[in-house]
Amino acid sequence: MEALGNMGWMILHYIVIIMGIAFIFYSVGSFFSKPQREARHDAKRMEDIEQKLDRIIELLEEKGR
């Protein structure tokens, strides 16, 4: 019975170690990949804003004529 208990704790110990390693890899990967995604998203958003501002300027110029 004691052998089963020790084996259970050993398996739990290995699971915790594997989860810790997976967490480290996920954290490091998301740390480096997230800014790139945000930068692309920010560039797209800025492009959309520029297009809207250009359209507003065009409409104001047409109204001023």
C-alpha positions in Angstrom: 0.0 0.0 0.0 2.9 2.3 0.9 4.4 1.7 -2.6 1.2 2.8 -4.3 1.2 6.0 -2.2 4.8 6.7 -3.0 4.1 6.1 -6.7 1.1 8.4 -6.6 3.2 11.2 -5.1 5.9 10.6 -7.6 3.5 10.9 -10.5 2.0 14.0 -9.0 5.5 15.5 -8.6 6.3 14.8 -12.3 3.0 16.3 -13.4 3.7 19.5 -11.5 7.2 19.7 -12.9 5.9 19.2 -16.5 3.2 21.8 -15.9 5.8 24.3 -14.6 8.0 23.8 -17.7 5.0 24.2 -20.0 4.0 27.4 -18.2 7.6 28.8 -18.6 7.6 28.0 -22.3 4.1 29.5 -22.8 5.0 32.6 -20.8 8.2 33.3 -22.7 6.5 32.6 -26.1 3.6 34.9 -25.4 5.9 37.6 -24.1 7.8 37.7 -27.4 4.9 37.1 -29.8 2.4 39.5 -28.2 4.1 42.8 -29.0 4.3 41.9 -32.7 0.6 41.1 -32.9 -0.2 44.3 -31.1 2.1 46.3 -33.4 0.4 45.0 -36.5 -3.0 45.7 -35.0 -2.0 49.2 -34.0 -0.6 49.9 -37.5 -3.9 48.7 -39.0 -5.9 50.8 -36.6 -3.8 53.9 -37.5 -4.3 53.2 -41.2 -8.1 53.1 -40.6 -8.0 56.4 -38.7 -5.9 58.1 -41.4 -8.4 57.0 -44.0 -11.3 58.3 -42.0 -9.6 61.6 -41.4 -8.8 61.9 -45.1 -12.5 61.4 -45.8 -13.5 64.0 -43.3 -11.1 66.5 -44.8 -12.5 65.8 -48.2 -16.0 66.3 -47.0 -15.1 69.6 -45.3 -13.3 70.8 -48.4 -16.4 70.0 -50.5 -18.6 71.9 -48.1 -16.3 74.9 -48.0 -16.5 75.3 -51.8 
